[in-house]
Amino acid sequence: MTSDEFIAWAMEQPETEHYELIDGEVTPMAPERSVHALTKFQVARRLAEAVAAAGVACTVYPDGMAIVLDTTTVYEPDACVRCGAPLPPDAVLIADPLIVVEVLSPSTSSVDFGTKLEDYFRIPSVRHYLILDAKRRTVIHHARGEAGAIATRIIREGAIRLDPPGIEIADLFP
């Protein structure tokens, strides 16, 4: 299946069902555990608060928006931040995310640390990829620098500064 075919197909599925397209194969997303759902909510809320406090022209999206990587891969991150003019109300795709967030779950951790790490940074606009491990209360922050190199740091406590867009977030776990 191509990305375009997948988006058309996914738009016809029940809203309670979520899928990703990985190398042309439809991959169902399993129901979430409570800690996963609450962590997704918490990080999206903290990102929205930080964007508002900084007064930057960015929008925070919880899960549900699609990011097309190529003609055979579409991901639905747990949260993301896009800066610039607002998307149209009927948009389902984000072509230029700045920050992408995934919350680890037992069934997806190897993909989040491997394939998605590489794939998200194929998108030129992506500057930050945050992987949240709710069990360990740890954030793995991958950041693309001005020269293009990806730096990784592990944060167990304290605030995280994300430049761009010039925001600071903390208390990401419920």
C-alpha positions as CSV (number, residue, x, y, z in Angstrom):
1,M,0.0,0.0,0.0
2,T,1.3,3.5,-0.7
3,S,1.1,6.4,1.7
4,D,-1.7,8.1,-0.3
5,E,-3.7,4.8,-0.4
6,F,-3.1,4.3,3.3
7,I,-4.3,7.8,4.3
8,A,-7.5,7.3,2.2
9,W,-8.1,3.9,3.8
10,A,-7.3,5.1,7.4
11,M,-9.8,7.9,7.1
12,E,-12.5,5.4,6.6
13,Q,-11.7,3.3,9.7
14,P,-13.4,3.8,13.0
15,E,-12.0,6.7,15.1
16,T,-11.1,4.2,17.9
17,E,-8.8,2.2,15.6
18,H,-5.3,3.5,14.8
19,Y,-2.8,2.3,12.3
20,E,0.6,3.1,10.9
21,L,2.1,2.2,7.5
22,I,5.5,0.7,7.7
23,D,7.3,-0.2,4.5
24,G,3.9,-0.6,2.7
25,E,2.4,-2.8,5.4
26,V,-0.6,-1.7,7.5
27,T,0.3,-2.1,11.2
28,P,-2.4,-1.9,13.8
29,M,-1.7,0.0,17.0
30,A,-2.6,-1.9,20.1
31,P,-4.9,-0.5,22.8
32,E,-2.9,1.5,25.3
33,R,-2.2,0.9,28.9
34,S,-3.3,3.7,31.3
35,V,0.2,4.9,32.0
36,H,0.9,5.2,28.3
37,A,-2.3,7.3,27.7
38,L,-1.7,9.5,30.7
39,T,2.0,10.1,29.7
40,K,0.9,11.1,26.2
41,F,-1.6,13.5,27.7
42,Q,0.9,14.9,30.1
43,V,3.6,15.6,27.5
44,A,1.2,17.2,25.1
45,R,-0.1,19.4,27.9
46,R,3.4,20.4,29.0
47,L,4.4,21.2,25.4
48,A,1.2,23.3,24.9
49,E,1.9,25.2,28.2
50,A,5.5,25.8,27.1
51,V,4.5,27.0,23.6
52,A,1.9,29.4,25.2
53,A,4.4,30.7,27.8
54,A,7.1,31.3,25.2
55,G,4.6,33.0,22.8
56,V,6.0,31.1,19.8
57,A,3.9,30.5,16.7
58,C,3.7,26.8,17.1
59,T,0.9,24.2,17.5
60,V,1.0,21.1,19.6
61,Y,-0.8,18.1,18.3
62,P,-1.7,15.0,20.4
63,D,-1.7,11.6,18.7
64,G,-4.0,11.3,15.7
65,M,-2.1,13.3,13.1
66,A,-0.1,11.5,10.4
67,I,3.5,12.1,9.4
68,V,4.3,10.8,5.9
69,L,7.9,9.7,5.7
70,D,7.9,8.4,2.1
71,T,5.6,6.6,-0.3
72,T,5.4,3.5,1.9
73,T,5.7,4.8,5.5
74,V,3.3,6.8,7.6
75,Y,3.6,7.3,11.4
76,E,1.2,8.6,14.0
77,P,3.4,9.9,16.8
78,D,2.1,10.3,20.4
79,A,2.6,14.1,20.2
80,C,4.3,16.6,17.9
81,V,4.9,20.3,17.6
82,R,4.7,22.2,14.3
83,C,5.6,25.8,13.9
84,G,4.4,28.4,11.4
85,A,1.0,29.2,10.0
86,P,-1.8,27.0,11.3
87,L,-2.8,24.0,9.3
88,P,-6.3,24.0,7.7
89,P,-9.0,22.5,10.0
90,D,-9.4,19.4,7.8
91,A,-5.7,18.6,7.6
92,V,-4.7,15.1,8.7
93,L,-1.0,15.3,7.7
94,I,1.9,17.2,9.2
95,A,4.7,17.5,6.6
96,D,7.0,19.7,8.7
97,P,7.1,18.7,12.4
98,L,9.7,20.4,14.6
99,I,9.4,18.1,17.7
100,V,8.2,14.5,17.6
101,V,7.4,12.5,20.7
102,E,6.9,8.8,21.2
103,V,6.0,7.1,24.5
104,L,7.5,3.6,24.8
105,S,5.2,0.6,25.0
106,P,6.3,-3.0,25.2
107,S,5.3,-3.7,21.6
108,T,6.9,-0.7,20.0
109,S,10.1,0.1,21.9
110,S,12.5,-1.5,19.4
111,V,10.8,0.5,16.5
112,D,10.8,3.7,18.5
113,F,14.6,3.4,19.3
114,G,15.6,2.1,15.9
115,T,13.5,2.6,12.7
116,K,11.6,5.7,13.9
117,L,14.7,7.4,15.2
118,E,16.3,7.1,11.8
119,D,13.1,7.9,9.9
120,Y,12.0,11.0,11.8
121,F,15.4,12.6,11.2
122,R,15.0,12.1,7.5
123,I,12.4,14.9,7.7
124,P,14.4,18.1,7.3
125,S,12.2,20.1,9.8
126,V,12.6,17.6,12.7
127,R,15.0,19.1,15.3
128,H,13.9,17.1,18.4
129,Y,12.8,13.5,18.9
130,L,11.8,12.7,22.4
131,I,11.3,9.1,23.6
132,L,9.6,8.8,26.9
133,D,10.0,5.7,29.1
134,A,7.2,6.0,31.7
135,K,8.4,2.9,33.5
136,R,11.8,4.4,34.2
137,R,10.6,8.0,34.2
138,T,13.3,8.8,31.7
139,V,13.4,11.0,28.5
140,I,15.8,10.2,25.7
141,H,16.2,13.4,23.8
142,H,17.7,13.2,20.3
143,A,18.4,16.7,18.9
144,R,19.7,17.7,15.4
145,G,22.2,20.5,15.7
146,E,22.8,23.4,13.3
147,A,25.5,21.3,11.4
148,G,23.1,18.3,11.2
149,A,24.7,16.0,13.7
150,I,22.3,14.2,16.1
151,A,23.1,14.5,19.8
152,T,21.5,12.3,22.4
153,R,21.1,12.9,26.1
154,I,19.2,11.1,28.8
155,I,17.1,13.1,31.2
156,R,15.9,11.7,34.5
157,E,15.0,14.9,36.2
158,G,14.8,18.6,35.6
159,A,13.7,20.7,32.7
160,I,14.4,20.1,29.0
161,R,15.2,23.1,26.8
162,L,14.2,22.7,23.2
163,D,15.8,25.2,20.8
164,P,14.2,25.9,18.4
165,P,11.5,26.8,19.1
166,G,12.8,28.2,22.4
167,I,10.7,26.4,24.9
168,E,11.4,24.6,28.2
169,I,9.4,21.6,29.4
170,A,9.4,19.6,32.7
171,D,7.2,17.2,34.7
172,L,6.5,15.0,31.7
173,F,5.3,12.0,33.6
174,P,1.9,11.7,35.5
